[in-house]
């Protein structure tokens, strides 16, 4: 089989050569040069890849599409495998243009564009927050009159918590009306690419998993513990009454959307003070920030590993999944992203025995931004229950921040 893998992350985090037999398959890799800790292409080729190309301006670089089309003309390509959010629609367009099996463009857009997504969910009576596409400021004025404050405004199709606006006060509302409807290019109109929702107060969960041959085979709900940095979450214990409800609402969302036959997913769900569950959004790819690893703790195999195999041959992915068992009853993630600190050392490993996965992302001397915190490290913790995992996450955060960072006076 001839495969093209699209990687908007460091290739060391997605070791395709360990998941796919590069002797039986020709694996071509398109990756973001700015995300690589080591951009030595020769090193990657030694791992067995047929070809590796690194690109600057990765998300919007049209040379990627041009190179894939040229590859298709030289080699019959059997699969295009997207790992990150930014490649979901790109690969779907290429599949449609070249006649390659996999997720369709209709499916990719439904999972990528939140306005389209919520139309499908509403039609299937899957609960979501009140929302509206902002084609112009008139939509925001009318929505505010109908729903009142607080509101939440975000791009209809973006990832990584980009350009989010919580509107809680009249002053914030007026400020957004004044400045929020900007053109993307000089001397052009606002393109209508935002949406507004009623801001939901309450707890937020993420639900991650895998669909094979149209059936959800893995569903792992987790509770976000902290609204601010460091970001932490802990898996929901199966005995928790919300566990089954979270699995059900996400399964219903998967049925409501035009879903591919095999893919990983990342959903976000609100739990309101009135005990309602509302789908916030759902993506047809693995969540970022060590979610692949924490799902691996719960089912024995990393989610990205299963997703890649599933896109190639779902039967192989199901077989691999059946051969592994959970590594722990409960697990959690910490993304250490504090404000106003400098990284003064970068350990290669964590000595805490219950930390199963650990990375430092920033170089020594890196200073975090006071307004927009940057992820400098992350870890995955295991435990027998949620209480133990929460305590261990706090211990992990304290170990790293006290030992390897110092506060910045501004």
N, C-alpha and C positions, 0 to 999 in steps of 0.2 A: 504494500500500500504506500502511496505517496501522500504525505501529510504536511500541511503548513500550520505551524503553531504561532499564534500572535501573543506576545508577552509584553504588557505594559509595566512589568515589574522586573526585579533582579532575577536573572535566570537561575541563580543558586536557590531561590525560593520555590522554583517550579522545575525540579530536575527531571525533565521529560525523558532523558536518557535512562533514568532508573525505572520509569513507568512503562516505556515502550521499547520493544526490541529494535534497536537501530540497525541491526544486521538484517532483519527481515523486512523492515520498513525504511523508506527514505524520509527523513524528517528535516524539513526546512523551517527555519526559525526567523521570524521578524520581531525585533525587540527594540525597546526604548534605550538608547545609549545613555541617557541621563540617569537611568535607574540602576545601571550596572556598577557594582563595586569593582569589577575587573572587566574591562572592555577588550581584552585580548581575544580576538576572534579565533586565532589558532588554538587557543586552549579549549574553546568550545568544540571545535572540529575534532579535536583529539578524543572527545567524549562520544563521538560516533554520529554527530549530526551531519547531514549531507551538505548543508549550507547554512550559514548564520549571517544575517544582515542587521546592523544596528543603525537606528535612525534618530536624528534630532527632531524636535517638534513633532513627536511621535503621533499624537492624537490627530493632528490635522495635516500630516505629511502625505500628499497624494502620490509620492513615489512608491509608497507601500502597495497601493492598488496597482500601479503600473508594473511593479516588479512581480506581483502575483499573477497578473495576466500574462506576462512574459514567461513565467515559470510554467503556467498551464500550457502554453504553446510548446514548451520544450519537454514537459513531462505531463502525462495525464494525472491530474491531482484528484485524489479520492476523498479527502476530507480537509476542511478548514476549521481549525480548533481555536475558539476564542476563550481566553481565560479571564480577562478583565472587562469591566463595563464599557470602556471606550471602544472595544472591538466587536461588540455584539451586533450593532447595525452594520458596521463596515463588512464583517464577514458574511452577513446575510445578503447584502447587496452583491458581493462577489459571487456567492453561491448562485444567486438568481441569474447573474450575467453569464456565468460559466456552466450552469447546469450541474452543480455539485450538490449531493445530498446533504441534509442538515437543517438547522433552524431556518424557517422561511423569513422573508422580509416582513410580512404581516405580523408574525409572532415576535420578531425582534423589536419592532416599533411598539407593539403593545406592552412589552415588558420594559422598554426604555423610556417611552413618553408617558409621563404620569397622567396627563389628561386623557389620552387614549386608554390607558390601563383602567382608569376609574370608570370610564364609560362602560367597558366590558363588565367590571365588577358590579356596578349599579344595575345593569341589565339582568344580571344573574342574582340580584338581591343579596350580594355579599356586602356587609356593613362597612361604610367608609365615612369619614368626616364630611360635612358640607364643604363644597369646593366649587371653583369656577375658573375657567380659562380666562386670562386677562388679555383680550384682543386689543383693548384700549383702556385708558383711565376710567371710562364710563363703567366698565365691568366692575372695577374695584369700588367705585362710589356706590353702585347698586348693591353689591355684595355686602358692603359695610352697613348699609341701611337695613338690609334684611337680617344680618347676623350679629351686628355689633362687634365690639372689640372683646377679646384680643383676636388677632388674625396672624396668619403665617403665610409669607410669600416666598416662592422658590421657583427656579427654572423648571419648566415642564420636562426637560430632558437634560439632566446633568447628574454628576455623581460626586462622591467625596465631600459631601456637605458644602457644595459651592454656592455662593451668592444667596444665602438664606437670610430672611428678614422676619424677625418677630415684631409684630406691631401691637403694642400693649396700651399705648397712650395716644391721646389726640395729637400731641406734638409729633410723635413718631409717624402717625398716619399722614399728617400734613407734610412732613419732610419727605416721605416716600412719594406722595403725589407730585412734589416739586422736583425730585431728583431721580426717582426710581424707574421712570419710563424712558430711559436713555436709548438712543440709537446705537447700534453696534458698529456703524461706520459714520464718518463725518458726512453731514448734509443728507442723511437718510432718516427714515421714520423708524420708530420703535417696531420691532418685527413680530410682536405678539407671542413671545416665547416664555412668558411667565404664567404662573397660576397662583390662586389664593385659596387658602383653606381656613376654616375655623380652627384656631389654635386649641389643641386638646390638652387639658390639664390631666395629670395622672401618670401612671407608670408606663414605660415603654419596653417592649420586648423585641428581640430579633429571633427569627425562626429560620433555621438553615437546614438544607437537606439535598436529597438526590432523587430524581425521577428516572426510572429505567423502563423503557417500552411502555410509557404512559402511566406507570404506577409509582407513587411515592414509596421508595424503599427505605429512605432515611429521613427522619424529621427530628430536629434537635432544637427545642425552644430554650432561650436564655433571657434573663432579666438584666437590663442595664442598671447598674448600681449607682452610677454617678452621672449627673447632668453635665458636669464640668471635668476638666482634666485632673488627674489621670483618668482616662475612660476605663471602666471596668464592667464586666458582665459575668454572670454565673449561670450555669445551666439549671433549668427548672427540674426539680426532682419529679419522678414519675408519680409519686404519691400526692403531689400538689394538685388540687382540683383544676387549676388553670392549665396544667399540662395537656390534658385531653382536649380542652376547649381551644387552646392555641393550635394544636395539631389539626383540629377539625376546620377552623376558619381558614387556615392556610391551604389545606387540601381543597376546600371549596373555591378559594381564589385560583388555585392551579387549574381546576376544572373550568372555571369561568373564562380563562384566558386561552387564546390560541397557542397552546403549549407545544414545544417540540417533543419528540419521543424520548429523548435522553438528554438530561441537563442537570446541573446543580442550580440551587436557588437560594436567595437571601431575601427574606421578608421582614418588614417592621410592622409591629402591631401595637396599638394603644389599648391600655386598660383604664377605663374612665372611673371616676369616683362613684358612678352609678352602676358599676360592674358590667359595663358594655365592653365588648372587644370590637375594635375598628381596624381594618387594614389601612396602614399608612401608605406603604408601597411594597412592591416585590420585584426583584430583578432575576433574570435568567442567567445567573453566573454566581460563582462563589463570593461570599462577602469578604471584605478585606480585613486587615488588622488581626491576623492569627485565627480567623474563624475556621479556615481549612484545618488548622492544627487541632483546635478544640473539638471539632466534629470527629477528627481522627482519634482523639482520646475516647470519645463516647462509642465509636463503632469499630475502632481498630485500624482504620485506613483513612489517610488524609482525604478530605473532600475533593481537592483539586485532582488528586490521583484518580479517584473514582470518576470524576467528571470527564477527564481526558479519555479514560478507557471507555466510558459510556458513549461518548461521541464517536468513537471508532467502532466499537462492537459492544452493545449493551449486555450481551450474554457473558462476555469476558468480565465485565465490571461486576455483574451479579455473582459470578463464580468467585472472584476475588473477595467480595464482600462476605460471602458465606464462609470463607476460610478464616476470617479474623474475628476476634472477640473484643469487647470493651476493655479498656485499660483502667477504668475507674468508674465509680458510681456517679461522680460529679466532677465538673471542671470549670475553670474560669479563665478570663483573659484580662490582662492589664496593658493598656497602651499608655506608656508614661510620656505625657506631653505637658509639662508644667510651664507656667509663665515665668519669665525673668530669672532664668538660671543659665549657668554655663556648665558644659560638660568638661570635667577636669581629668577624667580617665575613662577608658572603655574596656571593661572586662570581656574576655573571650567566652566565659561560661559563668553560670550561676551555681554557687555551692549549695543552695537549698535543694534537698533531695527530691522534693515534690514539685519542683519546676521542671516541666518536661520539654519545653521549647523556649529559647531565649535568644534575643538579638538586640544589638545596639545598632542604630541606624545613622547616627550623627557622628561626625569626626570630633576628636578632642579639640576643645576650644570653641565648639559651636555654642552660640548664644541664642536662646529662644526669644521669640518676639513677644512683647507685652500684650499686643492686641490679638494676635493669632498664634496660639501655641503650636509648636511643631513636635511631632512624634520623635522622640530620641531613643526610645527603647521599648521592648514589649516582651511579655512572658505569658506562658500558659501554665496554669497550676492545676493539680489534681487533688481530690479529697474524697472522703466517704460521704459527705453531705454538704449542703449549701452553706451551713454555718461554718464548717471547717474551711471550705474554699474561700469564703469571704475573709476570714481571719488570715489565711495564708496570702491572699492578695494584698492585704494591708501590710503584712510583714515583708512581702516582696517589694512593694513600693518603697517602704521605709529603708530597706537594705540598699536599694539602688540610689535613691535620692540623697540619703545621708552619706554614702560612700563615694559617689562619683559625680556629684554636682555641687555647685555653690551658688548662692543667691547673688543677683546682680543689683547693684544700687543704681537707680536711674533718677 
